[in-house]
Amino acid sequence: MYLQYTVDAIGTGALYAIMTLGLALVFSVMGLMNFAYGQLVMIGGFSMILLRQTPTWVLVLGTIIVVVIFSLLMERLAFRPVRTATAMTMLITSFALSELLQQAARIAFGANPKPLEQFELLSTQFEVGSIFISLQTLTVIVTTLVVLVGLAVLLRKTNIGIQLRASTEDVGMASLVGIRPNRVIATAFVISGILAAIVAMLFFSSRTNVSWSSGQSVVLIAFVGAVIGGLGSLSGAALGGFLMGFAYTMLNALLPIDLRVFADAFLYTLVIVVLLVRPSGLIAAKGVRV
């Protein structure tokens, strides 16, 4: 029984880890906590509804393209004009953009949640000893591992990855050696958009509907995971997100039935304890660290 709970918790933790990475990457590059990130996930969910009757590869590619376009528009139209302003100005901009996107989705799709057909294949279960593992859980875990390895290779082995890391260390010096900040930051938003699209497909594939407010829970998870993991550290963000998901699943599984309704309260109490012990997060760092 406990082994089954652990497997389920690992699957949830892996999903939360990817959620956190997209938010943490943009923060690492430009010091922006983009609270409109959750709305990119919401946009991905509505894209899935619109593309549900197409072949799977079209749905996947189309969702990624749509979310990346919106992510780039965010950077170009909302954040680039205020990039030299104070951190508070950028933060308020992200809140305003988040609210704008939510209300736009509410107008476009209505206030009521829109049904999303289940992906029957993902509900397939495999029995390994006394453990049941769904294809959904396996997909989440494998995707998370691929994303983590892919980001590590991108940031350490590619030219644009090196530019990303250099820009976070010293933007002025990076500019002097020919690195273009606009290109680097736009790249960060592209990667963040790809991660948001992946989160949307994994997150909504196990749910029955999408609503204009669907992104709120995602951005809260991503924000808290990034903070407890360590702002500026991608590995820390992934660890923080994973621990959030793992702890939440285990609390729901192990708490007495009468107390399960308070699982969120217990989870965020644990978050407070972690921050009291490690105020800078589990893996504090400056700049992009993997």
Secondary structure as UniProt FT lines:
FT   HELIX           2..30
FT   TURN            35..36
FT   HELIX           37..50
FT   TURN            51..53
FT   HELIX           56..73
FT   HELIX           74..79
FT   HELIX           80..82
FT   TURN            83..84
FT   HELIX           87..109
FT   STRAND          114..115
FT   HELIX           120..123
FT   STRAND          125..128
FT   TURN            129..130
FT   STRAND          131..134
FT   HELIX           135..157
FT   HELIX           159..169
FT   HELIX           171..176
FT   TURN            177..178
FT   HELIX           181..204
FT   TURN            205..206
FT   STRAND          209..210
FT   TURN            212..214
FT   HELIX           215..229
FT   TURN            231..232
FT   HELIX           234..254
FT   HELIX           257..262
FT   HELIX           263..277
FT   TURN            279..280
FT   TURN            282..283
//
